Amino acid sequence: MYALFKDRTEAGRLLAERLRGLASSDALVLALPRGGVPVAFEVASAFGAELDVLPVRKIGVPGHKELAMGAIASGDALYVERDTMHAAHVSQAQFDAVLAQERIELERRETLYRGNRPPARIEGRTVLLVDDGIATGATMKAAAAAVRAHRPARVIAALPVAPAGIEGEFADIVDVFVCVAQPSLFFSVGQHYEDFGETTDDDVRDLLHRAWSGNERGTPP
């Protein structure tokens, strides 16, 4: 199996090409950190659009944290996969314990990435929710719920890669689902990148600083 993208930067540029005609300079690009930020940076740069972050956290099954039984996003948005909880024999008490931990991390990231900067205005705007890919889609669903609470004009889920057929799960959640590639053989997002190294907190802060300062080359935050 060959990789579809060299790295998140290339994925973002290819995604921007797919978004032409849907995005404009008055759109808001919301990145799902951390991996979605390098992708979203390229999308926002392509259209001269505003970039911001929407922190999200997967709620993983105890002992199998990569298996999502839900997700949370800034603004107290919560998405729960009840079927996964049941199949994994996760009690409500266990779920609540993981949720409490993830809320702490979500708050930490919100403060670290944005500082005192207020969130971008969402109401009445076209909002592009960008990540580096989805497997179950839990975090994207939580993000969409968070954005809907602020009455956007429309919500676009924008992704380099996702499992084939998953867009049907978003029919009532987002207005448009855009994905560069949807391979039928899908085990993880990372398998479709040559370089899927970790995006660090410092990477996120640097890209946001570059976007917010209008300095293409960027300087350390």
N, C-alpha and C positions, 0 to 999 in steps of 0.2 A: 504494500500500500504506500502511495506517495503522498507527501504533504501538499495541501492546497495553497498554503501561504508561507512565505519565508519567515515573517514575523508579524507582530501586531501592527506595525507601521504600514507594511504592504497591505495587510488586510483592511486597514482603515481607508487607504487610497482606493482600493477596489470597491469597497462599500460605498464610498462617496460617488463613484461613477454610477452605481446602481440607484442612487438617491436623486440623481439629476431629474428635475421636473417635479420633485416632491418637496425638496428643501430650498430655502431661500435665505437671504441675509437676515431676515427678521425672525427666522426660526430659532428655537432654543435647543441646543444639543446637550442632553443630560447623560453624563457618563456614569456607568455602574462600576465603582471602584472595587478592586484595583485594576484588574486586567482590562476593563473596558475603557480606561482613560486614554491610553496611547491610541486606541482605535478611534475614539471620539475626537481626540485632538486633531487627527487628520481630516475627519469629516467636517468639523467646525472650520478648520483652516480652508478647506476647499470652497466653502460657501461664504466665508467671512462672517460666520454666525457666532452668536454668543455661546460660550461653553461653561457649564457648571457640573457639579457632581451631585448624584443622588445616592448616598450610601445605602447599601443593602447588605443583608447577611442571611446566608442559608441557615436553616435550622436542621442540622443533621441528626440522623438516627444515632443514638448512643452506641459507640463501638464501631459505627460505620458512618462517620461524619460526612463522607462525600455523597451519601444517599439522602436526598432532601425529603424531609417530611413537612416542609413549609419554608417560609422566608419572611423577613421583616424589612421594612424600608423606612427612611426618615419620614416623620409625620405620623408615626404609630400605625402605619399600614401593615397588616398581617395577612398572610396567605397560608392556609393549612391544607396539606394533603392527607385527608383522613384515611384514605385507602392504604397509603404507605404506613401510617401509624398502626393501623390494624394488622397489616401483613407482617410488620416487624415486631408486633406485640409490645408496642410502646404505650405506657399508661399516660394519663393526663398529667400526673405528677412529674413523670420523667420529661414529658414535653415541656412543661412549665419551667423545669430546672434548666434545660438547654436554652429555652427562650430568654430567661433572665440573664444568662451568660452572654448571649448574643446581643442583647440590648445594651449591655455595658460596652461591648466592643463597637457597636454601632455609634454610640455616643462619643467614644474616644476618637473614632475616625472623623465624625462630623466636626468635632472641635479642632482636630489636627489639620484637616484639609482646608477648612474654611476660616478658622479663627473667628474674628469678629465680623467678617464679611457676611451680609445677609444673603439668603438664597435668591436666585434669580426669579423674576416675575414669571408666572406660568399662565395666569388667567388670560384667555383670549388668544393664546399663541399656539402655533404648531410646535409640538414637542417631539424631538427624536430621542428615544431611549436607546442608548448604544452600549453593547457589551462585546466581549471578544468571542462570544458564542454561548449557546445554551445546550444543556443536556435534557434536564427535566422541565426547565422553564419556570421553576418556582420563583427565583429571584426577579425575573422579568415581570411576572404576574404581580408580585408585591409592589414593584416599582410602578407599574401601570396604575395600580389602585391608589398609590400615594399621589400620583400626578392628577388622576381624575378628581380627587378631592378639591383641587384648585381650579377647576373649570377651564381646561385648555380648549382651544378651538378643535384640535384633533391630536391624537397620539399615534406615533409611528414607532413600532419596534424595529430596530435596525441592527442586523447581525451579519458577521462574516459567514458563520456556519451554524447549522442546527440539524437535528435529525429529520429525515424525510417525513412529511406528513404532520409535523407538530404544529404547523400554522393553524390547523383547525381548532386547536385548543385556545387560540387567541381571538377567535372570530368575534366574541362578545366582550373582549377585554381591550383591544386596541383597534384603531380605525384602519391601519395599514400595517402589514407584516412584510418587511423587506429582508431578504437573506441572499447572500452571494452564492452559497452552495448548500445543498441539503442531501448529503450522501446517504445511501440506503444502509451502508455498513457504518455504524456509528457506535463507538464505545466511550469516547470522551472528547471534549473540545480540543485538548492538547495534541491528540494524535494527528490533527489536521494542520499543525504548524511545525516547520523545521525548528524554529526557536520559540519555545514556549516557557522561557525562563520567567521567574517570579517578577512581577511588577511590585516594587517596594513602595513604602509610604513616601520616601524621598522622591522617587520617580513621579508619583502622583502630584506631589507638591510642586515639583519643578515644572511639570507640564501645565498645571493650573496657573502658576506664576507667569509662565510665558504667554499663556492665552489672555490672562487678565491685564498684563502689562502692555500687551501688543508688541512685545519684543520677540521676534521670530527665533532668535538664537537663544534667548533665555539667559537668566542668571540665577544663581542659587537662591532659594527663598530665604 
